[in-house]
Amino acid sequence: MNEDFWLIVPVVVVWALLAVAYAVAPWGDMIGYAWVWGFGSALFLGLAGLLLRRRP
């Protein structure tokens, strides 16, 4: 594993937590933001996977 992977992992976690926070927010119009943050988290997770597969 390389340091780039470990730099992306906290970003994935933060974006996923924000997606969950917006999904459970008591305001009804926040669910759209949950989709945005969740999609961003999935993109960064994909990037982390690509970095994990990269040869050192």
C-alpha positions in Angstrom: 0.0 0.0 0.0 1.2 3.5 -0.6 0.6 6.8 1.1 -1.8 8.0 -1.6 -4.2 5.3 -0.6 -4.1 6.4 3.1 -4.6 10.0 2.1 -7.8 9.1 0.3 -9.3 6.9 2.9 -10.2 9.7 5.4 -11.8 11.6 2.5 -14.0 8.6 1.8 -15.0 8.3 5.5 -15.8 12.0 5.8 -17.9 12.1 2.7 -19.8 9.0 3.7 -20.5 10.4 7.1 -21.8 13.6 5.6 -24.0 11.6 3.3 -25.5 9.8 6.3 -25.9 13.0 8.2 -27.8 14.6 5.3 -29.9 11.5 4.8 -31.1 11.4 8.4 -31.5 15.2 8.7 -35.0 16.2 9.9 -35.4 18.5 6.9 -37.1 16.9 3.9 -35.1 18.7 1.2 -31.7 17.5 2.4 -32.0 14.1 0.8 -30.7 15.5 -2.5 -27.5 16.5 -0.7 -27.2 13.0 0.7 -27.2 11.6 -2.9 -24.4 14.1 -3.8 -22.2 13.3 -0.9 -22.8 9.6 -1.2 -21.9 9.7 -4.9 -18.8 11.6 -4.1 -17.9 9.1 -1.4 -18.3 6.3 -4.0 -16.1 8.1 -6.4 -13.3 8.5 -3.9 -13.7 4.9 -2.8 -13.2 3.9 -6.5 -10.1 6.1 -6.6 -8.8 4.5 -3.4 -9.3 1.1 -5.0 -7.4 2.1 -8.1 -4.6 3.4 -6.0 -4.5 0.2 -4.0 -4.2 -1.9 -7.2 -1.4 0.4 -8.6 2.1 -1.1 -8.6 4.5 0.7 -6.2 
